[in-house]
Amino acid sequence: MNHAVLYVRDVARSVAFYTDILEFRVRFEIPGQAAFLQAPASHNDHDIGLFQIGSEAGPSGAGRTTVGLYHLAWEVDTLDELGRLADRLRQAGSLVGASDHGTTKALYAHDPDGLEFEVCWLVPADRLPVEIDQMTKPLDLEAEKARYGGATRGGVGVSFSGAF
């Protein structure tokens, strides 16, 4: 995926969230209308676009009353980084879940408009077991750091060697 575009109530509030909590950088902004942000370490022109539609906008019904996107996932390089972001998201009151998907270790959070996103670390291909347990379990981040190493780069190679 190259980038995502989100409709938000207040672009300044959303920019503050994505820059303060997730450390995105503003690449271009039209105050009160739109902003284009770049993820940390990205070389992309922008990774997320935010378009303001106003405070009167209702909440997204996607997955409850309408079809729509469930969430976007942002990848981090290490489990240490995942842990650091877990703390930041928790302090901001945004963290809503943490899951071990076998091939990925994931955090789930809401932005200021309640839009859900995921921050994940991908198990390197050479560290995947032959038989992958695809059951979702609660994430024990400290146990995963002990297993893989907190500074181990994730996503190296193909992150899933089998077929669903």
Secondary structure, DSSP 8 states (H G I E B T S, - for coil): ---EEEEES-HHHHHHHHHHTT--EEEEEETTTEEEEE-TT--SS-SEEEEE--TT-----BTTTB-----EEEE-S-HHHHHHHHHHHHHTT-EEEEEE-SSEEEEEEE-TT--EEEEEEE--GGGS-SS-----EE--HHHHHHHH-TT--SS-S-S--S--
